[in-house]
Amino acid sequence: MASVPRVSVVMSARDAAPWIAAAIESVLAQELRDIELIVVDDASRDQTRAIALSFDDPRVHVLAEPSSRGMAAGRNRAVQESRAPYVAFMDADDAWLPGKLVRQVEMLDADERVDLCFTGARLTNAAGCPLRLTVRPPDRALSFRDLLARNLAAGSTIMVRRSALDQVGGFDESLTGCIDYDLLLRIALLRLANVRCTPEPLVLWRRRPGQITGDWRRMEAGHEAVMDKILRAAPAARGLLGRSRSSHRRFLAFVALESGEAGEATRQLARSIACWPASMIREPFLAVVAAQLALAAGRQTWRGIRAAIARTKRGGPHAPPASAQEGRRSGRER
């Protein structure tokens, strides 16, 4: 009978042929050799499965779904098939840097109270060229309140104890987006300060067209669904939702800007400020997004931000988008 590995790496992949080889190579190149990699091909329409099967390494196991079920379902299936006490998540278009797994195993081994840990990440473009953006979480334990206020964990940076993953029931397959954030918050609710992180950017987080985190509409709907879940599980957290929404809308502004939608980026930035006005001076990432908006659209953007803030204040920071309001008006007219 095969021995149980130290870490199970789970990957759900769909139409990831241009990137999956580099992702798998970065996993197999980790100094920690005692691992298994479970790849679930989510009914890809390209050569994703064939590329994964081409790796002649007994640590790689490839499963196939007959029809697409989504990333959350793919990860859940991979977790069910895995065996290690620690589980790390890997997206098929990202890459790990040397030392990533060793560092996280050290964090979990050092303190049995820690259920989940994550690292920093460097952002790259679709071609893998570094962007001038790095996510650096604080080098300390984080509470549920810390994580609700701001999500600093990209999916490929996370490692979790299997016992905690089993306790919360895995990924929520009903969500359209923010599945990592939802899992992170549910695990953080298990007990106090059970999440640790390191600011070391040990993951290359690829930003490319077509990915879930590059679709601001899906991410907006997913975040609101997560906030609804949190209110039911922890009603006392209501006072932090404004800050959480503010942080997420800054990210949505960045995503919209990536897609060339400067107008939508302006709207999201304005709603972010309205949700938590203190973000203007307390969140440096806001200044980065604002500067990029200014370069993209010049003074017109700033006029748009001021006008959007005024509209948001009249309708409340969580009012429906203007397009939805216009749709209701035209419906009444008809």
Beta strands, then each sheet from edge to edge (+ up, - down):
strand 1: 7-13
strand 2: 35-41
strand 3: 60-64
strand 4: 86-89
strand 5: 95-96
strand 6: 116-124
strand 7: 130-135
strand 8: 141-142
strand 9: 158-161
strand 10: 195-206
sheet 1: 3+ 2+ 1+ 4+ 9- 6+ 7-
sheet 2: 3+ 2+ 1+ 4+ 9- 6+ 10+ 5-
sheet 3: 3+ 2+ 1+ 4+ 9- 6+ 10+ 8-
end
